[in-house]
């Protein structure tokens, strides 16, 4: 897999899910992200970052709660929110940045 900075530097819209395996709301987001990918296909790239295995990266982005979702394009952060989201809300946010 490419490194994180290469991934977010892409022109393709990238949704990053900072999560933890022990986090209940993170587990709720898994099917939401799968549905988003099924509905939006290659319009958005979705990657998951385990906060417990990527502490330095999480410190760089000041991840203080999970799940934290961020949208990137061309290395720029376009949107960020902590907490679980419903599919319709997340899809609307992603579509605003396409």
MDTraj code that builds the backbone (N, CA, C; nanometers):
import mdtraj as md
import numpy as np

residues = "UNK UNK UNK UNK UNK UNK UNK UNK UNK UNK UNK UNK UNK UNK UNK UNK UNK UNK UNK UNK UNK UNK UNK UNK UNK UNK UNK UNK UNK UNK UNK UNK UNK UNK UNK UNK UNK UNK UNK UNK UNK UNK UNK UNK UNK UNK UNK UNK UNK UNK UNK UNK UNK UNK UNK UNK UNK UNK UNK UNK UNK UNK UNK UNK UNK UNK UNK UNK UNK UNK UNK UNK UNK UNK UNK UNK UNK UNK UNK UNK UNK UNK UNK UNK UNK UNK UNK UNK UNK UNK UNK UNK UNK UNK UNK UNK UNK UNK".split()
xyz = np.array([
    [0.0842, -0.1187, 0.0000],
    [0.0000, 0.0000, 0.0000],
    [0.0885, 0.1249, 0.0000],
    [0.0430, 0.2263, -0.0702],
    [0.1147, 0.3530, -0.0711],
    [0.1172, 0.4101, 0.0705],
    [0.2085, 0.5019, 0.0935],
    [0.2049, 0.5613, 0.2262],
    [0.0944, 0.6664, 0.2335],
    [0.0603, 0.7041, 0.3540],
    [-0.0545, 0.7920, 0.3773],
    [-0.0444, 0.9220, 0.2987],
    [0.0717, 0.9860, 0.3011],
    [0.0859, 1.1147, 0.2325],
    [0.0689, 1.1015, 0.0817],
    [0.1131, 0.9895, 0.0241],
    [0.0924, 0.9673, -0.1193],
    [-0.0558, 0.9497, -0.1506],
    [-0.1252, 0.8800, -0.0627],
    [-0.2682, 0.8555, -0.0843],
    [-0.3460, 0.9857, -0.0817],
    [-0.3248, 1.0671, 0.0219],
    [-0.4051, 1.1900, 0.0329],
    [-0.3616, 1.2969, -0.0667],
    [-0.2418, 1.2827, -0.1255],
    [-0.1948, 1.3792, -0.2245],
    [-0.2615, 1.3594, -0.3598],
    [-0.3337, 1.2515, -0.3759],
    [-0.3997, 1.2194, -0.5018],
    [-0.5093, 1.3203, -0.5357],
    [-0.5373, 1.3315, -0.6655],
    [-0.6515, 1.4135, -0.7081],
    [-0.7834, 1.3459, -0.6744],
    [-0.7802, 1.2151, -0.6522],
    [-0.9020, 1.1435, -0.6160],
    [-0.9427, 1.1816, -0.4739],
    [-1.0695, 1.2075, -0.4539],
    [-1.1218, 1.2365, -0.3214],
    [-1.0986, 1.1148, -0.2326],
    [-1.0400, 1.1366, -0.1147],
    [-1.0082, 1.0274, -0.0232],
    [-1.0735, 1.0528, 0.1114],
    [-1.1519, 0.9547, 0.1560],
    [-1.2142, 0.9587, 0.2877],
    [-1.1313, 0.8721, 0.3808],
    [-1.0836, 0.9317, 0.4898],
    [-1.0021, 0.8591, 0.5869],
    [-1.0854, 0.8393, 0.7131],
    [-1.0934, 0.7141, 0.7562],
    [-1.1638, 0.6773, 0.8789],
    [-1.0591, 0.6406, 0.9830],
    [-1.0375, 0.7309, 1.0798],
    [-0.9509, 0.7001, 1.1934],
    [-1.0379, 0.6267, 1.2947],
    [-1.0029, 0.5014, 1.3249],
    [-1.0890, 0.4163, 1.4059],
    [-1.0077, 0.3380, 1.5075],
    [-1.0786, 0.2714, 1.5982],
    [-1.0164, 0.1775, 1.6913],
    [-1.1016, 0.0514, 1.6948],
    [-1.0360, -0.0621, 1.7085],
    [-1.1090, -0.1900, 1.7061],
    [-1.2024, -0.2044, 1.8258],
    [-1.1724, -0.1360, 1.9365],
    [-1.2522, -0.1463, 2.0590],
    [-1.3661, -0.0443, 2.0644],
    [-1.3798, 0.0383, 1.9635],
    [-1.4738, 0.1514, 1.9633],
    [-1.6094, 0.1111, 1.9051],
    [-1.7154, 0.1217, 1.9859],
    [-1.8505, 0.0870, 1.9405],
    [-1.8973, 0.1697, 1.8217],
    [-1.8908, 0.3055, 1.8277],
    [-1.9322, 0.3859, 1.7122],
    [-1.8502, 0.3564, 1.5867],
    [-1.7225, 0.3183, 1.6043],
    [-1.6400, 0.2818, 1.4884],
    [-1.6961, 0.1575, 1.4198],
    [-1.7402, 0.0625, 1.5017],
    [-1.7998, -0.0596, 1.4459],
    [-1.9285, -0.0276, 1.3716],
    [-2.0034, 0.0715, 1.4197],
    [-2.1267, 0.1131, 1.3520],
    [-2.0961, 0.1764, 1.2160],
    [-1.9788, 0.2383, 1.2025],
    [-1.9428, 0.3058, 1.0777],
    [-1.9020, 0.2080, 0.9683],
    [-1.8582, 0.0881, 1.0047],
    [-1.8093, -0.0069, 0.9046],
    [-1.9127, -0.0343, 0.7941],
    [-2.0365, -0.0718, 0.8267],
    [-2.1335, -0.0948, 0.7192],
    [-2.1711, 0.0335, 0.6442],
    [-2.1649, 0.1469, 0.7114],
    [-2.1926, 0.2747, 0.6451],
    [-2.0862, 0.3007, 0.5379],
    [-1.9613, 0.2781, 0.5723],
    [-1.8531, 0.2987, 0.4761],
    [-1.8609, 0.1987, 0.3612],
    [-1.8978, 0.0756, 0.3916],
    [-1.9147, -0.0237, 0.2845],
    [-2.0271, 0.0170, 0.1895],
    [-2.1369, 0.0670, 0.2447],
    [-2.2487, 0.1106, 0.1602],
    [-2.2082, 0.2324, 0.0776],
    [-2.1346, 0.3257, 0.1389],
    [-2.0882, 0.4437, 0.0658],
    [-2.0030, 0.4017, -0.0530],
    [-1.9104, 0.3090, -0.0309],
    [-1.8241, 0.2619, -0.1396],
    [-1.9060, 0.1927, -0.2481],
    [-2.0054, 0.1134, -0.2073],
    [-2.0905, 0.0443, -0.3047],
    [-2.1690, 0.1445, -0.3896],
    [-2.2151, 0.2524, -0.3285],
    [-2.2964, 0.3500, -0.4001],
    [-2.2132, 0.4476, -0.4822],
    [-2.0927, 0.4806, -0.4351],
    [-2.0140, 0.5853, -0.5006],
    [-1.8988, 0.5306, -0.5838],
    [-1.8669, 0.4025, -0.5660],
    [-1.7626, 0.3394, -0.6477],
    [-1.6298, 0.4124, -0.6407],
    [-1.5707, 0.4379, -0.7578],
    [-1.4384, 0.4987, -0.7650],
    [-1.4398, 0.6503, -0.7473],
    [-1.5560, 0.7089, -0.7242],
    [-1.5627, 0.8536, -0.7032],
    [-1.4904, 0.8940, -0.5750],
    [-1.4829, 0.8005, -0.4802],
    [-1.4143, 0.8282, -0.3540],
    [-1.3342, 0.7058, -0.3127],
    [-1.2141, 0.7312, -0.2642],
    [-1.1306, 0.6247, -0.2083],
    [-1.1500, 0.6285, -0.0573],
    [-1.1688, 0.5134, 0.0035],
    [-1.1905, 0.5062, 0.1478],
    [-1.0768, 0.4247, 0.2085],
    [-1.0108, 0.4846, 0.3074],
    [-0.9078, 0.4102, 0.3793],
    [-0.9362, 0.4188, 0.5287],
    [-0.8956, 0.3149, 0.5986],
    [-0.9166, 0.3069, 0.7427],
    [-0.7801, 0.3065, 0.8101],
    [-0.7671, 0.3897, 0.9135],
    [-0.6427, 0.4000, 0.9889],
    [-0.6721, 0.3626, 1.1338],
    [-0.6089, 0.2553, 1.1806],
    [-0.6243, 0.2108, 1.3190],
    [-0.5392, 0.3021, 1.4082],
    [-0.6047, 0.3773, 1.4970],
    [-0.5329, 0.4752, 1.5793],
    [-0.4314, 0.4086, 1.6722],
    [-0.4587, 0.2866, 1.7137],
    [-0.3675, 0.2174, 1.8047],
    [-0.2413, 0.1680, 1.7348],
    [-0.2445, 0.1559, 1.6040],
    [-0.1288, 0.1087, 1.5281],
    [-0.0576, 0.2216, 1.4540],
    [-0.1139, 0.3419, 1.4578],
    [-0.0589, 0.4551, 1.3828],
    [-0.0560, 0.5808, 1.4697],
    [0.0060, 0.5678, 1.5853],
    [0.0033, 0.6761, 1.6842],
    [0.0663, 0.8058, 1.6325],
    [0.1786, 0.7966, 1.5644],
    [0.2458, 0.9172, 1.5153],
    [0.1585, 0.9919, 1.4150],
    [0.0987, 0.9185, 1.3214],
    [0.0108, 0.9802, 1.2229],
    [-0.1080, 1.0474, 1.2916],
    [-0.1650, 0.9807, 1.3905],
    [-0.2801, 1.0367, 1.4632],
    [-0.2407, 1.1622, 1.5401],
    [-0.1192, 1.1637, 1.5922],
    [-0.0702, 1.2851, 1.6585],
    [-0.0546, 1.3986, 1.5583],
    [-0.0033, 1.3670, 1.4390],
    [0.0142, 1.4689, 1.3349],
    [-0.1189, 1.5351, 1.2997],
    [-0.2259, 1.4580, 1.2983],
    [-0.3581, 1.5093, 1.2604],
    [-0.4463, 1.5395, 1.3818],
    [-0.3868, 1.5337, 1.4997],
    [-0.4558, 1.5675, 1.6254],
    [-0.5868, 1.4908, 1.6406],
    [-0.5795, 1.3607, 1.6172],
    [-0.6964, 1.2748, 1.6348],
    [-0.7129, 1.2492, 1.7840],
    [-0.8221, 1.2991, 1.8415],
    [-0.8440, 1.2866, 1.9853],
    [-0.9625, 1.1988, 2.0200],
    [-1.0462, 1.1713, 1.9212],
    [-1.1589, 1.0819, 1.9457],
    [-1.1837, 0.9989, 1.8206],
    [-1.2455, 0.8847, 1.8411],
    [-1.2753, 0.7956, 1.7292],
    [-1.4241, 0.7622, 1.7297],
    [-1.4822, 0.7426, 1.6135],
    [-1.4198, 0.7619, 1.4830],
    [-1.4042, 0.9098, 1.4493],
    [-1.2978, 0.9425, 1.3786],
    [-1.2819, 1.0739, 1.3163],
    [-1.2705, 1.0487, 1.1674],
    [-1.3541, 1.1166, 1.0918],
    [-1.3553, 1.1044, 0.9460],
    [-1.2988, 1.2323, 0.8865],
    [-1.2137, 1.2176, 0.7846],
    [-1.1558, 1.3325, 0.7157],
    [-1.1606, 1.3087, 0.5653],
    [-1.1840, 1.4150, 0.4907],
    [-1.1784, 1.4112, 0.3446],
    [-1.0555, 1.4879, 0.2983],
    [-0.9821, 1.4285, 0.2033],
    [-0.8631, 1.4908, 0.1472],
    [-0.8697, 1.4882, -0.0049],
    [-0.8064, 1.5874, -0.0648],
    [-0.7784, 1.5886, -0.2088],
    [-0.6544, 1.6750, -0.2283],
    [-0.5628, 1.6275, -0.3101],
    [-0.4394, 1.7012, -0.3383],
    [-0.3646, 1.7399, -0.2106],
    [-0.3702, 1.6536, -0.1100],
    [-0.2981, 1.6780, 0.0139],
    [-0.3657, 1.7760, 0.1084],
    [-0.4797, 1.8291, 0.0694],
    [-0.5502, 1.9273, 0.1512],
    [-0.6663, 1.8625, 0.2243],
    [-0.6813, 1.8980, 0.3509],
    [-0.7964, 1.8525, 0.4286],
    [-0.9168, 1.9378, 0.3897],
    [-1.0236, 1.8728, 0.3452],
    [-1.1432, 1.9436, 0.2995],
    [-1.2544, 1.9453, 0.4033],
    [-1.2549, 1.8440, 0.4901],
    [-1.3638, 1.8282, 0.5869],
    [-1.3179, 1.7325, 0.6950],
    [-1.3724, 1.7535, 0.8163],
    [-1.3367, 1.6667, 0.9284],
    [-1.4517, 1.6662, 1.0277],
    [-1.4801, 1.5469, 1.0806],
    [-1.5824, 1.5352, 1.1841],
    [-1.5565, 1.4107, 1.2669],
    [-1.5803, 1.4225, 1.3954],
    [-1.5701, 1.3075, 1.4853],
    [-1.7089, 1.2555, 1.5162],
    [-1.7185, 1.1244, 1.5329],
    [-1.8457, 1.0621, 1.5645],
    [-1.9040, 0.9898, 1.4445],
    [-1.9949, 0.8987, 1.4744],
    [-2.0589, 0.8196, 1.3689],
    [-2.1581, 0.9048, 1.2901],
    [-2.1730, 0.8731, 1.1625],
    [-2.2661, 0.9420, 1.0743],
    [-2.3551, 0.8408, 1.0048],
    [-2.4760, 0.8833, 0.9740],
    [-2.5668, 0.8020, 0.8941],
    [-2.5217, 0.8072, 0.7480],
    [-2.5554, 0.7054, 0.6719],
    [-2.5134, 0.6969, 0.5322],
    [-2.5572, 0.8196, 0.4528],
    [-2.6800, 0.8646, 0.4703],
    [-2.7282, 0.9796, 0.3918],
    [-2.6490, 1.1062, 0.4226],
    [-2.6148, 1.1265, 0.5494],
    [-2.5371, 1.2440, 0.5875],
    [-2.3963, 1.2374, 0.5301],
    [-2.3327, 1.1222, 0.5414],
    [-2.1974, 1.1067, 0.4903],
    [-2.1941, 1.1191, 0.3384],
    [-2.2898, 1.0595, 0.2714],
    [-2.2947, 1.0667, 0.1249],
    [-2.3133, 1.2107, 0.0782],
    [-2.3981, 1.2864, 0.1472],
    [-2.4211, 1.4265, 0.1117],
    [-2.2909, 1.5067, 0.1251],
    [-2.2167, 1.4834, 0.2322],
    [-2.0909, 1.5543, 0.2549],
    [-1.9896, 1.5189, 0.1461],
    [-1.9775, 1.3918, 0.1146],
    [-1.8834, 1.3485, 0.0106],
    [-1.9213, 1.4105, -0.1238],
    [-2.0490, 1.4073, -0.1570],
    [-2.0945, 1.4614, -0.2861],
    [-2.0668, 1.6106, -0.2970],
    [-2.0691, 1.6827, -0.1858],
    [-2.0395, 1.8261, -0.1885],
    [-1.8954, 1.8529, -0.2284],
    [-1.8079, 1.7550, -0.2128],
    [-1.6659, 1.7751, -0.2421],
    [-1.6199, 1.7064, -0.3703],
    [-1.7106, 1.6469, -0.4446],
    [-1.6712, 1.5818, -0.5699],
    [-1.6420, 1.6838, -0.6784],
])
top = md.Topology()
chain = top.add_chain()
for i, resn in enumerate(residues, 1):
    res = top.add_residue(resn, chain, resSeq=i)
    for name in ("N", "CA", "C"):
        top.add_atom(name, md.element.get_by_symbol(name[0]), res)
traj = md.Trajectory(xyz[None], top)
